[in-house]
Amino acid sequence: MADADSGTGLSPVMAESSHMIDDFAKEYLHSNLRTMREAVLWKLDGLDEYDIRRPLTPTGTNLLGLVKHLSIWESRYFGEVFDRPFPEPLPRWDDTEARGTDMWATEQETRKEITDRYRRVWEHSDATISALAIDSLGYVPWWPRPDVKLFNILVHILTETSRHAGHADILREQLDNSTGTTAEYATQQHNAAFWDAHRANIERAAKAAVAMPDHGISTKGS
């Protein structure tokens, strides 16, 4: 029988298989993160300054603010969490006066400034991801359970970026009806008559459901 690996207790073959699985998982998560980052930025393409900045929900959500928010938090998670701080000055996570300012752009902040910084954050994050093993340890001081591994942070940032990419998709659709994740895979556009009929059909079904006796509001345990 082959000797067990002294660090893992696994046989050399099993240890090698484990490393291959780890590498695959890291690259899979990293690849999906790259795709979602690009999707977020693409949502700004072709829009004027007002449309990328203006609040489009009652709570003020806006496209350029989503990019700013993602850049700041990704810089923290793949930076100071692994003792590899992003080299540019940004508000600290515990700066209460700056809280909320990451979700919108001031009139002094340019589109180029915010989007270019996001790309520089990508480069810094990518270097961290490439340099560290998926089980490398990090510390998130703003989490109740601060001890983490690179795997945890990859999943967290991929989830966060995907969530905000979805927000951006809806905001962009409100502005000019465009949808999709990238220009290459953009949803084929139908004419206004098609979408008017589609919405009318959904609206009809929604109103009809109200009259259905078994569609009332359910309560827990009912």
C-alpha positions in Angstrom: 0.0 0.0 0.0 1.3 3.5 -0.8 2.4 5.6 2.2 0.0 8.2 3.4 0.7 11.9 2.8 2.1 13.2 6.0 0.2 16.5 5.8 -3.2 15.1 4.9 -3.2 11.5 6.0 -4.3 10.5 2.5 -2.4 8.2 0.1 -0.4 10.0 -2.6 -3.1 9.2 -5.2 -5.9 10.4 -3.0 -3.9 13.5 -2.1 -3.3 14.3 -5.7 -7.0 13.8 -6.5 -7.9 16.2 -3.6 -5.6 18.9 -5.0 -7.1 18.5 -8.5 -10.6 18.9 -7.1 -9.5 22.0 -5.1 -7.9 23.5 -8.2 -11.0 22.8 -10.3 -13.3 24.4 -7.6 -11.1 27.5 -7.4 -11.0 28.0 -11.2 -14.7 27.3 -11.6 -15.7 29.9 -9.0 -13.1 32.4 -10.3 -14.3 32.0 -13.9 -17.9 32.6 -12.9 -16.8 35.7 -11.0 -15.0 37.1 -14.0 -18.2 36.6 -16.1 -20.4 38.3 -13.5 -18.0 41.3 -13.2 -18.1 41.9 -16.9 -21.9 41.6 -16.9 -22.2 44.4 -14.3 -20.0 46.7 -16.3 -21.8 46.0 -19.5 -25.0 47.4 -18.1 -23.5 50.9 -18.3 -22.6 50.6 -22.0 -24.5 53.0 -24.2 -26.1 55.0 -21.4 -25.6 58.7 -20.7 -24.3 60.2 -17.4 -27.8 60.8 -16.0 -29.1 57.3 -16.6 -26.1 55.5 -15.1 -26.4 57.7 -11.9 -30.1 58.4 -11.3 -32.0 56.4 -8.6 -34.3 53.8 -10.2 -35.9 52.4 -7.0 -37.5 53.9 -3.9 -34.2 53.2 -2.0 -32.0 54.9 -4.6 -30.4 51.9 -6.3 -28.5 53.0 -9.4 -26.2 51.4 -11.9 -22.9 53.3 -11.3 -23.5 53.0 -7.6 -23.6 49.2 -7.9 -20.2 49.2 -9.6 -18.8 51.5 -7.0 -20.2 49.3 -4.2 -18.8 46.1 -5.7 -15.4 47.5 -6.3 -15.0 48.7 -2.7 -16.2 45.5 -1.1 -14.3 43.2 -3.4 -11.1 45.1 -2.6 -11.7 44.4 1.0 -12.5 40.8 0.8 -9.6 39.8 -1.4 -7.4 42.5 0.2 -7.2 43.0 3.9 -9.0 39.8 4.7 -5.9 37.9 3.4 -3.4 40.6 4.6 -3.0 41.7 1.0 -4.5 45.3 1.2 -5.6 47.0 -2.0 -2.9 49.7 -2.6 -5.3 52.6 -3.2 -7.0 54.7 -0.5 -10.6 53.6 0.1 -13.0 54.1 3.0 -12.4 51.6 5.8 -15.2 49.1 6.5 -15.7 50.5 10.0 -15.9 54.2 8.9 -19.4 55.0 10.0 -19.4 58.4 8.3 -18.8 56.7 4.9 -21.5 54.1 5.4 -23.9 54.1 2.4 -21.7 56.4 0.2 -20.5 53.3 -1.7 -23.9 52.9 -3.2 -24.0 56.1 -5.3 -21.6 58.4 -7.2 -21.1 62.1 -6.4 -21.1 64.6 -9.2 -17.3 64.9 -8.8 -16.8 61.1 -9.4 -16.5 60.2 -13.1 -17.7 57.0 -14.8 -14.1 56.3 -15.9 -12.8 56.8 -12.4 -15.2 54.3 -10.9 -15.1 51.7 -13.7 -11.3 51.8 -14.0 -10.9 51.3 -10.3 -13.2 48.3 -10.5 -10.9 46.8 -13.1 -7.9 47.5 -11.0 -9.6 45.8 -8.1 -10.1 42.8 -10.3 -6.4 42.6 -11.0 -5.6 42.8 -7.3 -8.2 40.1 -6.5 -7.1 37.9 -9.3 -3.5 38.0 -8.0 -4.7 37.0 -4.5 -6.8 34.2 -5.9 -4.0 32.9 -8.0 -1.4 33.1 -5.2 -3.4 31.4 -2.5 -4.7 27.8 -2.1 -8.4 27.5 -1.8 -8.1 26.5 1.8 -5.8 29.5 2.7 -6.9 31.2 5.9 -8.3 34.7 6.1 -9.9 36.9 8.7 -13.1 39.0 8.2 -13.4 41.4 11.2 -16.9 42.5 10.3 -18.3 38.9 10.3 -19.6 37.2 13.5 -17.5 34.2 12.6 -14.4 36.0 11.2 -12.1 33.0 10.5 -12.5 32.0 6.8 -10.9 30.3 3.9 -10.4 31.5 0.4 -13.2 29.2 -0.6 -15.7 31.0 1.6 -14.7 34.4 0.2 -14.9 33.2 -3.4 -18.4 31.9 -2.9 -19.4 35.1 -1.0 -18.1 37.5 -3.6 -19.5 35.4 -6.5 -22.9 35.4 -4.8 -22.8 39.1 -4.1 -21.7 40.0 -7.6 -24.3 37.8 -9.2 -27.0 39.3 -7.0 -26.0 42.9 -8.0 -25.7 41.8 -11.6 -29.4 40.8 -11.4 -30.2 44.2 -9.9 -28.4 45.9 -12.7 -30.2 43.7 -15.3 -33.6 44.9 -14.0 -32.5 48.5 -13.8 -31.2 48.5 -17.4 -34.4 46.9 -18.6 -36.4 49.7 -17.0 -34.3 52.2 -18.9 -34.3 50.9 -22.5 -35.7 47.3 -22.4 -32.3 45.7 -23.0 -31.5 42.4 -21.2 -28.7 39.8 -21.1 -25.3 39.3 -19.5 -23.0 40.5 -22.3 -23.4 42.0 -25.7 -22.4 38.7 -27.2 -25.2 36.8 -25.5 -27.8 39.6 -25.3 -31.4 38.5 -25.4 -32.9 38.9 -28.9 -35.1 42.0 -28.8 -38.7 41.7 -29.8 -40.8 44.7 -31.0 -43.0 46.7 -28.6 -46.1 44.9 -29.7 -44.7 41.6 -28.7 -43.8 42.8 -25.2 -47.1 44.6 -24.8 -49.0 41.4 -25.5 -46.7 39.4 -23.3 -47.2 41.7 -20.3 -50.9 41.8 -20.9 -51.1 38.0 -20.8 -49.2 38.0 -17.5 -51.3 40.8 -16.1 -54.5 38.9 -17.1 -53.2 35.7 -15.3 -52.3 37.7 -12.2 -55.8 39.3 -12.0 -57.5 36.0 -12.7 -55.5 34.3 -9.9 -57.0 36.7 -7.3 -60.5 35.2 -7.9 -59.3 31.6 -7.5 -60.6 30.1 -4.2 -57.5 28.2 -3.5 -55.1 31.1 -4.1 -55.7 33.0 -0.9 -52.9 34.2 1.4 -51.5 31.2 3.2 -50.5 31.3 6.8 -47.8 29.3 8.6 -49.1 25.9 9.5 -52.3 26.1 7.4 
